Structures are given as structure tokens and as C-alpha cells.
Amino acid sequence: MFRGFLLASQVTLFAAIGLLPLATAHAQLSFEADPIRYTDAQVSDPIALLQRRLDAGAATLRHDDVQGYLKSVLEELKVPVSSQTLVFSKTSFQQQLISPRTPRALYFSDDVYVGFVQHGDVLEFSAVDPQQGAIFYTLDQDPAEKIKFIRDGGNCLTCHASSRTREVPGHIIRSVYPSVSGLPNFGAGTFRTNHASPLTERWGGWYVTGTHGAQRHMGNVLARDRERTDYVDVEAGANCTDLQELVDTDPYLSPHSDIVALLALEHQADMHNLITAASYSARTALYQSAAMNKALDRPADFQSESTVRRIASAAEDIVEYMLFTEELSLTDPIQGTSQFTAEFAARGPFDRHGRSLRQFDLQTRIFKYPCSYLIYSDSFAALPAEVKERIYRRLWEVLTGADQGKKFARLSAEDRQAILEILRDTIKNLPEYWNAG
């Protein structure tokens, strides 16, 4: 049974025995009702679309004796092998097969995450539906005449629909103190990480390949001292460019667990959560507003102050995160070990000057032009019109300099102008006022 696709943590004891926090249960109930209907609504995430192609005979998956369907399914989903990261903490429902010697491999694109465990019964998937957010699946690794992805029946939502995911079905990147077996020591604490997190709190339980100067992270090492469970030898894990002495990478598609891929993964996982949260919040607010308008015989398009505030708040959260307002500043250059940096940047889209939101900086920040590339995602495109209009208005105010508030002070005039020009060239149907000036 599929018990969850945790990107870097294990179910807590309370979740494992079913004593879930009330807030989590309430969140799940809220998005099973109208207008969201998470479980009942038809989905069009990458796995659902692939299943339809398979059923129609328009696609096939090849099987091999080492990675099963992994290589073929990555090709069909257009997920790059260079995105591989390796997690050795026991964090999947297949945890008995995961250890520092046999880490789980994670691969990702803009809208799907794939998990592979050596000798595992299944491949694990978290796919982003434009309307419903994260949808969780497994695929049996035994060769079969008829291939069927199985959607999770709700067990994954134990952890993947809580305050850690902004109360919507989403993704979690967590850093733990791993024992020599890979089992996280929850008594020592854990860290939920994104692009704002200190490097010193990141990647405990992960392998990390790449250089980062004097900066330190928690990757590549174990918490060996049970009496000092909060201690790990971060120096031993620093600036590792070859995992050969730590783990046998031959069973994987790549020998890397690229630090740049990890940076992108952390950013986009929480960006997806914010987009889903904004979608849920706005759709619910508009649904409730329509019901009140009907009950009070008001015009159908009337929006109360409460509805307007909810939409504005959801949009503002996206704008602030999208523009990296709280991003950690890098103090030394970062360089990966795989082709991820080049392959990711090459995907564009590019403006007339050859600039792209996917281009990396890696000197003082992650991206050269700090605006999330997920603005091009299907999830962003599917946001309610009221939310997108508010986001575009706020982006325009910030990027033109009309908003010089402290929240956006890290954006220089050059940054704002470059991002403004890139978005003008690469996004169709921007509001007309974007073309002024």
C-alpha cells in the first residue's frame, strides 16, 4: 500500500499510528468539498495524461532488470536524468530498502517528481495537476502487459496536506539528523527547507555533490553520536564532488546528487504549494461569494471586502516568494557536478536579448534574474483570473518601481527592469498596462 511520497522526511509517530493533528484532518475535509473536490475531480497531471496515452496505445514503457520502468518513464515524462538527487534517510514507505548504502533517487521536472528505490516494488510519483495540486501515484516495477499507475487513496495526505504544505496537497523538502541506518532522529529536530533556509539547516539525510566554498550544509554525513544527536561533522560532508567513497552509484542513472538541482528542487516544491494554496483559497472564496450573492439577491459579480482580501492575500504570498524576497544570500560561489545547470538553463524561454528566468547566478543568489520560472507553469496558467490579475498588477508595480517597499528592497533597478523585459517577451496575453512605457 502506498503510504506517501515524502521528499525528505518520515511520517511522525503520531501520523504513523493515526493520531493526526486536527488541523490536518480539517484541511483534508475542506478540500474534499465543493468547489475543490480533490479526490473526485478529473485530473490532467502528467501521470494521468501518460496513462491516457498508454491506454490509447500512443505510448509504451520499456522495462529492464536493473531500474525497471524508471528510464523509460523519465523519457516519456521528459524528466531529465541530470535532475537526480539521492536521499539516504529512511523517508519512503519503502524505507526498509533505503539506507546510506542504498539511497532513494529523486528526479524532477517542472510538474512531476519521480522516486526510485533499489529493488523496490514500485516507482513513486508526485505529479502536479493544474487545478488540484499534488497527486500521488505508484507504478508496479514488475513487468506487465497492461501498465497501470495507481493513484493514492489518501494515505499520502497524512503528511502532504498539512501546515508543512500550506494546508493543501503538496510537497515537503525536509532536512533531518540521520543515524547510521538512515533512520531520522526526530528528537534532534528537523528542518522544512526552501530557498530562504540557511544552508546550515539543509540536506541532512541527502547526498550532495558540488562545491560551495566556506559555506556548510548537513549533507553527506551521519549523526553517529547518539548522546549528541544534534551534532554532525559538516566539514566531512563539505565540497564533495565524487560520491565514490560514500556510496555505490552504479545502480543509478547518474553518479551525481547535484547541489544546483537541490537548490532548484527546494525552490519549486514550495512554489507549487503556494500556487495550489492560492488556487484553493480563491476558488473557495469565489464559490462562497456566489452563494451569498444568490442568497442576498446581489449582482452575480459582486465581491465582498472579505473575498477581495482573500484573493489579494493569496496573490501577495505568490508575488513575494516568486521574487525571492527572503532568499538566502550566498557567501561563496556554488557549482554543481552534473549537466543539470546547463540543461536546465537551456530550456528557456528566452527574451529577444537571450535572457531567461532559468539562467543561474550561483554567486550571491540562485538565479540571475530572481523571478520564478514556474510563472510559465500550467498550474500558474490555471489560477483563477482574479488571482492572476492581482499577481500581474503587483508584479508590474514592483518591477516598474512603483512599489519601493522594504519587502522588495533586494531587487535592484537593474533586476526589476530585466525581469520586466523578460516577462514582456515571454508571456502571452499580459495585461495591456504592461506594455505602457
N, C-alpha and C positions, 0 to 999 in steps of 0.2 A: 504493500500500500504506500502511495506517495504521501510522505509526511511533511514536505515543504522544501522549497528551494532557497536555502539561506546562503547569501553571498559571502558571509564571513562570520557566522555565529551559530551557536547551537541553541535549541529550544531550552528555556529555563526549566527548572524543576517543576514550577507551578504550571507552566504551559504543558509540560510533558504529561502530568497527571490529570490535566483537565481543569485545574483551578485557574481559569483565565481572569485577568482583570476585567472589572465591569465595563470600563471604558472600551476595551477591545470588543466585547460582546455587543455593546450598544452600537459601535461603529459598523460592525458587520450587519446588524439588523437594519440600520439606516440605509445602507446601500443595496439591500435586497428588496427594498420597497420602491414604488414609483418615485421619481422618474428614472432611477438608475437601473434597478433590476439586474444586478451584476451577474447572477447565475443564469437567469432566464433569457436575457437578451442575446440575440445572434451576434457573434463576434467576427471580426475580419483582421485579426492579428496575423503575423507572418506564419505561425504554425497552422492556424485554421485555413489560411489560403493555400499553404503547401498541401495540407490534407485533401483539399478540394481538387488540386491538380493531380495528386496521386490517385484519387478515386476516379477521375475522368481519364486516366491514362496519359495525361500530359506531362507527367514527371515520374521518375523511378529513383529508388535509392539502392546503392550498391553496398554490400556487406563484406567485411574482411574479418580475419580471425584475430586481429590484434585490437583494433578500435571499434569493431562492429560497424554501425552505420555512421559513426562520427564524421569521417572525412567527407562522405557523400552528402550528409545533411548540411554540413557547413557550406559546401558548394551550392546546394540548392537555395539556402537562405542567404547566400552572399555574405557570410561571416568570415572575416579574414583570419587565417591561422596566426598571423602576427599579433593578434589581439590576445593571445594566450597569456593567462596568469595562472599560477599554481598556488593552491591553498592546502596547507597540511594540517590545519586544525580540524578536529572531527566536527564537521559542520553540516553534513548532509544526512538524510535519513539512511544513506548507505555508509554511515560513519564507521562501521566495523571494518570497512575496507580502506579507510583513509588514515594516514599516519604521515610522519615526516619522511618516511621512505616511499610512501605511495600517495602523494598529494592528489587532490582533485584538480582537474584542469577546467578553467572557465574561459569561454570565448564570447565575444560580443560584437554586435553592430549597433546601429542607432536605435533599433527597435526589437532586438531579441538577444537573450543570454542563454548560453548552452553550457551544461555541466557534464563532464566525463570523469568517471571513476574507473580505475583499472579493475578489470574482472567484475565490474558492476552489472547488475541485472538490467538496468535501464540507463538511458540518457535522460538528463533533466533539462527542462526548458522553462524560461520565463519570457513570455512574448508580450509586447505592448500593443494592446488594442487601442485604436484612436479614441474610442468612446469610454471604454471600461477600465483602462489601465492595465496592470499586470495580470496576465492569465497564465496559469501554471499547468505544465504538461509533463508526461514521461513518454518514452518510446522504448519498448522492449528490445533488448540487444540480441535476442535470439533471431536468426534469420527466419523470415516469414514470407509466405506467398502474398498475403494481403497485409500491408503495413498500416498500423493504426496508432496515432498519437492519442493518449488518454488524458483527458482534462481532469485536474484535481477536483475532488468533490467538496473542498472546503478546509481540509486539514492545513494547507499552507497558510491560510489566513490567520491561523493562530498567532504567528509572528509577523506575517506580511500584510496585516491590516490593523495597525496599532499606532500609538503615538510615534513610534520609530519610523513609520512610513507616512506620517501626517494623516493618519486615520483613514487611509484609502488602500486598496490593494496595490502594493508597491514593492520596492526593493530596499535592501539593507546592506550596507557595507560596514562591517564591524572589525575591530582590532581587538585581539584577546591575548592573554598570557598563556601560551600553550605549554603543556607538560611534555615530557619526553615521549609520551604516547600520542601526543597531538590533542589530548582532551583539554579543552579550555578550563582554566581555573577561574570560575566566576566569582569566587570570594575575593580575588585580587582586583576585580573590576574589569569592565570592557569599555570600548570607545566606539560610538557610532560616528563614522567619518564621512566628510565630503571635502570640497575644495577649500573650506575655511579652517579645517582642522590642523593643529600643529603637526609637523612631521614626526615629532617625538611620540605621538599617540597613534601613528598609522602602521598598519600592515603586520601587527602581531599575529602570527599564525599563517603568514603568507611567505612565499619565496619572492625575492625582489632582485632583479638583475639590472644594473645600471650604476652610473656614478652620480654623486650628489655632493661632493666636496666635504666640508666640515659639518654639514647638516646630518642629523641622525634620525633613524626610524627604528621600528621594533621588528622588522622583518628578518628572516633567515636564521633566527636563533630561538632557543627554548628557554623556558623558565625552569631551570634544573633544581633550584634550591627551594624545597617545599616550605622551609621556615621563612624564606624571604620571597614570597610568591609574587611580589611586585617588582622583582629585580630580574632584568635580563641584560646580558652583555652586548649592548648595542654596538660596541666597537667591532665585535666579531662578525656582525652582520652587515657592516657598512661597505659601500662601494664594491659590491660583489658583481663581477662581470661574467662569471662562469660558475654554474651550479654543480659541476662535476664532483667536487669534494663533499657536497651536501646530499645529493640525491641522483639516482639514475634517471636521466630524462629520455632514454631510448624508447620507452613505451609511449611517449607523447609525440604530438605532431611537430613540436618545436622544443629546442633546449632552453627557451627563454621564459622568464616571467617579468616582462619588461616594465620598468618603473614608469615610463611615459604612458603605457597602456593602463597602468593602475591609476594614474592621475586622471586620465580621461574617464575611466570607469567610475571613479568616485564622483566626478562632476555630474555625469549624465544620469546616474542612478537617482540622485536626489532631484535633479531637474525633471525627470519623468514623474516623480512623486508630486512635485509642485504642480505640474500641468494637470495631472489627474485630479488633484485636490481642487484646483481652480474649476475644472470641468464639473465635478460633482457639486461643488458649492453653488456655482452659477446656475446649473440646470435645476437644482433643488429650489433655489431662491425664485427662479422664474416660474417654476411649476406651482409653487405655493402662492406666488403673486397672481398667477392666472386664476387660481381657485378663489382667492379673496376678491379679485376684480369681479368675477362672476357672481359671487355671493352678495357683494355690495353694489352690484349694478354699475360698476365703474367701466370706463373705456378699457378695451382689451389690452392696450399697450401701456396702461398706467403702471408706473413703478413707484412704490413707496420709498421713503428715505432709507428704510431698512434694507430693501432689495438693492438699491443703488450702492449702499455702503458695503454690502457683502460682495458685490461684484468688484467694486473698487479695491477692496482689501485683497481679494484673491489675485487680481491683476498686479497689484503693487508687490506682493510676495514674489511673483514671477519676474517682474522687472528687476528687482533688487538682486535676486540670485542670478538671473540671466546676465547681468552686467558685472558680476563678480565683485560686488561691493564689499564683501567680507573675506575675500580670498586671502589665503596666507601668502605673504611675500617671501619669495625665495632669496636666500642669502648667498647661495653659490649656484653655479650652473648645474643643470641636470641633463644627463644624456642616457638614452636607452641603449639596449644591446641588439635589438631586432630591427626589422624593417618597418615596425609599426609607425614610427614618427613620419617617415617619408610616405608610406602608403596611405595613412590617414589624411595627411595634408593634401595629397594629390587628388582627393575625391571632390574638392571644391564644394559648392560652385564658386566661380571667380568673377570679380567685377572687371570692368574694362581696363583696369590697371594691373590685373593679375593677382589681386589680393583676395584672401579668403578667410572666413572665420575659423577654418580648420588649421590655419598655419600656427605653428608653435613658436613661443618665445623661449621658455625654459631657462632664462637668465634671471629674471626677477619675478616672473609670473608664468602661468601655464601657457596661455595663448597670446599671440602677438596683438590680436585685436579682441579685447575682452568682451565678447558678446556670444552667448551660447549658440553653437551650431544647431541645437535642437529647435531653433526657431524655424528651421526648414522641415521639421518632422511632421508626419501625418497627424500625430497627437496634437501638436500646436495648431495645425490647419483645422482640426475638428473642434476646437474650442468654440463655445457659443459666441455668436457675433458680438454680443455686448461686451464680453471679456476681451476679445481680440481688439475691438475698437479702443477700449480703455488702455490696453497694453501698448498699442501703437501710438496713442496720444501721449502716454507717459514716456515712451522711448523717444519720441520726437522732442518733447520738452527737455529731456536730459541731454540728448545728442546735439541739439541746436544751442544748448547753453541757457535756455530759458529757465531751467531748474539748476541752480548752483548750490543746492543743499548739501549739507555735510555728508549725507549718505553716499553721494556720488562724487565726493571730492577726489577720489583716487583716479578718476578719469581725467586725463589731461585734455586740453583743447584739441590737440592732435589726435588723440584716441577718439574723441567724440566725432570729429569730422570724418575720420577714416571709416568708422563703423557706420555712420550715416550714409556715406557714399557707397559702401559695400552693400548695405541693405537696399538702397535705392536701385542698384543694378541687378540684384539677385532675387528680389521678392516681387512677384507679380501682384497687381491689384492693391498696392499700398494706398492708404487714403490720399486724396488729392492734395491735401496741405503738405504732404511730404515732398512734393515737387516744387514747392514755392522756395524762392531764394537760391 
